[in-house]
Amino acid sequence: MKAETHFAFFDEGSKKEIRRAIMKAVAIPGYQVPFASREMPIARGWGTGGLQITLSIIGKSDVLKVIDQGADESVNAVSIKKLVHETTGVELTDRTEDADIIQSRHRIPEIALTKEQIIVLQVPTPEPLRGVEAREYITKRMHSEYDYSGAWLILFEQIMKYGKTATAADHPVYVNHRYVMAPSPIPRFDNPKIHQSDALILLGAGREKKIYAVPPYTNVESLAFDDYPFTVESFEGMHCHLCSGADVFLDELIDHTTGETIYQCNDTSYCMERMNENVNEKEKAEVEGSYA
């Protein structure tokens, strides 16, 4: 016997409350809006914030894509897709271009998003000032007073210790020249994709009970000193060993046969698309060559 559930798991009252928080977050870019985070059939810390946003905004005609650190096939991504599909019946896809809603953990896809799409990012720690101030009411006051000296201090200490800013992920950003925001633990490589994005970006932290957003075409600037400008991870001279892709975020792997270091696209969907294109081009060349 299968229990009857509401469309998209939540009752309509819960979805309306979350959507109201989303609307406020869109109206005030970068501002953390508190919301009543619900109990979910997955543990907090495993994407409950992003999942609650997805379940609240998804419609019957939407197409959903879920990725976890660039992969469509990871356990977390598959579990979330299964839950959403079983409670909505919506179509699922691995192709970024075909998705209306993209829920992601720790990555923004390599393929540029469009104004017709929404990307939902899962966030473990939404407060960019948490490293310097543990008390929530104090960080709220610091945001209201535009006091971001703590965020600058963290970057300054990194420069003193390492000679450069050393935030491998979750590098803080200025949103709309007002709020400092944690862009979820995306790599620095993805920070420029937030600036003037065509797509609506929604960020949800279930454990911390916060929702915030970056509306389309919003100015977003990564924090950096004039004499130590912001830089992204460099993959110069490297390419994916599967699809030969370059100028994308690459994972460093070890070839167990040769023991050599190899690189592979972090975005598995992008890699598969390139591999299919390469195969098609090779087949086309072979056909054309046979008629030569």
Stockholm file with secondary structure:
# STOCKHOLM 1.0

chainA/1-292         MKAETHFAFFDEGSKKEIRRAIMKAVAIPGYQVPFASREMPIARGWGTGGLQITLSIIGKSDVLKVIDQGADESVNAVSIKKLVHETTGVELTDRTEDADIIQSRHRIPEIALTKEQIIVLQVPTPEPLRGVEAREYITKRMHSEYDYSGAWLILFEQIMKYGKTATAADHPVYVNHRYVMAPSPIPRFDNPKIHQSDALILLGAGREKKIYAVPPYTNVESLAFDDYPFTVESFEGMHCHLCSGADVFLDELIDHTTGETIYQCNDTSYCMERMNENVNEKEKAEVEGSYA
#=GR chainA/1-292 SS CCCCCBTTBSCHHHHHHHHHHHHHHHHSTTCCEECCCCCCSSCTTSSHHHHHHHHHHCCTTCEEEEEETTBSSSHHHHHHHHHHHHHHCCEECSCGGGCSEEEEESCCCSSCCCTTCEEEEECSCCCTTTTTCCCHHHHHHHHHTTCCHHHHHHHHHHHHHHSSCCCSBCCCEEETTTEEECCCSCBGGGHHHHTTCSSEEEEEETTTTEEEEECTTCCEEECCBTTBCCCCCCCTTCCCTTTCCCSSCEEEEECTTTCCEEEEESCHHHHHHHHHHHHHHHHHHHHHHHTC
#=GC SS_cons         CCCCCBTTBSCHHHHHHHHHHHHHHHHSTTCCEECCCCCCSSCTTSSHHHHHHHHHHCCTTCEEEEEETTBSSSHHHHHHHHHHHHHHCCEECSCGGGCSEEEEESCCCSSCCCTTCEEEEECSCCCTTTTTCCCHHHHHHHHHTTCCHHHHHHHHHHHHHHSSCCCSBCCCEEETTTEEECCCSCBGGGHHHHTTCSSEEEEEETTTTEEEEECTTCCEEECCBTTBCCCCCCCTTCCCTTTCCCSSCEEEEECTTTCCEEEEESCHHHHHHHHHHHHHHHHHHHHHHHTC
//
